[in-house]
Amino acid sequence: MTFVLGLTGSIGMGKSTTGAMFRNRGVPVHDADGAVHALYRGKAASLIEAAFPGTVQDGVVDRARLGAIVLGSTEQLRNLEGIVHPLVRAAEQAFLDRAVRSRAPIAILDIPLLIESGGMNRVDAVLVVTARAEIQRDRVLARPGMDQAKFVAILARQVPDREKRARSHFLVDTGHGLHRAEAQVGDILRAIAGRDGRVAATIRDTRPDRPA
């Protein structure tokens, strides 16, 4: 039965790069951020425009305008999450159902705020991507449109890296080069090979078309 691995990590730690390493090995990966991008061009756009007028241009959410409204405002951020999170969860559920149907040995949920959102019960194990603080900072500040104030505001919403590492089952450290990170990914896959997943079993038992 499919083993569900939660992939997470703070901003700038190399989570997307690590997810790509799993994909390259044939492991199905659901990218929560990618799902949000798709929703911002689809189902969520009209709902967000209604809640935050002027944030949608030509049917697509302008992330910069939306960010200017919600960043630093707990109330506005909760309003946005109330719109987006149910849609993201539905996409996640559909992904897991496909993984179970295809009998994938392992499926990965790439969720940036997995620990912060209390989502650890939705996976069988947690993989945290990490790197030294100075590497993280340099990576983030090199991004277009990023500055120190935005970086600090984002970090304030995230569980500290040291705490994430303490709550993880597996770690990938991207601060020592891609070759070393690739080796760690291989070690993780070998460690969970053949393990049955509790989360996937729940999906199997509750999906509507399960034979009686």
N, C-alpha and C positions, 0 to 999 in steps of 0.2 A: 504494500500500500504506500502511496506517495508520502514522502517525508517533506514537510513544509519548513523551510529554513528562512527565518527573518533576517534580512540584510539591512543594517542601519549604520549610522555614524553621523557625526556632526559635520557641519558645512566645511568643505575644503579638505576632507580627509581622504578622498579618492574612492568614494562609494560607487559612483557611476563606472569608473574604470574597473573596479572589482566585479561589478555586475556583468560587464562585458566579458570578463575572463570566464565566468560561469557559462554565459551564452556560447562562447567559442568552444566550450566543451560539450555543447548540446543540452545544457540544462535550461528548461524554460524559466524565464525571469519576468515577473510583473513589476513594472516601474511605476510607482505611485505618482511620481512627478510627471512622467510621460502621460499618464492617464489624465492628470490635471490639465496639461497643455491641450490634450485632445478635447476635453470638456470645455475649455475656454474658447475653443473654436466651434463648439457644438451645443450640447444640451444645456450647459451652464450659462452660456452667454446672456440669454434673455433674462434669466433669473438674477444674474449679477447686475445687469443694467437697471433692473427694477429696484434693486436694493441700493445700488451705488450709481446713480445717474451720471452719465458722461464718461464712464469707464470702458465702454464698448465702442469700437470704431469698425465700421464695415463688417459687423457681425462677429468680431473677434475682440476678446477682452484685452485691453491695453494694460499689461502687467505693471508698467511703471506708474500709470495713473492710479491703478488699484492699490499698489504698494504704498503710494504716498498717503492714501487714506487709512489703510489698516495698520501699517507698521507703527508701533508705539501706542496703538489704541486697543486695549483688551476687548472693549465692547464691540468695536467694528470687526476685529479679527474673529470674534465668536460668531458674529452675524455671517461673515463669509464662510466660516467653517460649517455652519449650519446648512448652508446651501451646497457646498462642494463635497463634504465628507460622505453623505449618503450616496452620492453618485459614484464617488471613488470606491466605496465599499462594494457597490453593485458590480463594478468592473472587476474588482478583485475576486469576488465570488465567482463570476463567470470564468475568470482565468483558472481558478482552482478546480472548478468543475471540469473544465477541459483537460487539465492535467490528470485528474482522476480517471476520466474516461479513456485517456490515451495510455493509462498505466505508467506514467512517468515515475521513475524511482524517486526523484527529487524535484521539487518545485521551489522557487525562490520568490519571496515577497520583498521587493526593494522599497522600504518605507523609511523616509528620513526621520520622522518623529515617532517611530514604533514604540520606543520606551516612554516618551513624553505623553503619548496618547493612551497609554495603558493597553497597547495592542499585543503584549507578549503572550497573552492567552490565545492568540490567533495563529501561533506558530508552534512548531515542535522544538525548535532551538533558535537561539539568537546569535548571529554573527555581527560583531562590531568591527568596522573599518576604522583604523586609527593612524595617527602620525604625530610627530612631535609638534608642540604648540607653535614654534617658529615656522615650521613648514606649512602648517595650516594657515597661519596668518599671511604668509607670503603668497600662497596660492589664491586665497580669497581676495586680497587687495589687488591682485593682478587682473581680476575680472572687470570687464567694462561696466562703468557706472557704479562701482563699489568704492566705498570710502570707510574710514575707521569708524565713523558714527554708525553707519549701517551694519558693519560687521559686529560691533558691540551689541546693537539692538537684536540682531539675529541670535547671537550667542546667549543673550538673556532668556530667550525662549527655549533653549536647548539644555537638556541635562548635561552637566560637565562630562568631558571625555573620560576622566578617571572613574566616574560612577558608572558610565556605560560599560567600560571595560570590566568593572567588578561584577556587573550583572549579565555578562555575556557567557555563552558556552564556547564560542570560537572567536579568534581574533585574526585579522589580516592587517599587517602594518605596511602601509604603502610608502613609508618614509625611507626605505632602503633600496628602492629601485623596483622596476616591474618584474624582473626575473625572480626576486625573492618573494614578491607578492604572489606571483603565479605558482610558485612552489607551495606556498601556504594554502592556496585554493585547492591544489591537488591533494594536500594532506587532509583537508576538511572533507573533500568528497570521499576519500578512502575511509575516513573515520565514521561517516554516516551511511556508507554503502550497506544495503541490506536491512537497514532499520525500518520498521513500520512506523507510519505517522499517525498519531492520535487525531490531529486536525483533519486529515484527509478521510479518516474513517468516519468522522462526524458528518462530513459533506456527503459521503456515500450513503449514510443512513438516512439523511434528511432530504435528499434531492427528490423532486416530485415524481420523476419517472422511474424511480427504483422499483424493480419487480417485487411483487408481493411475495 
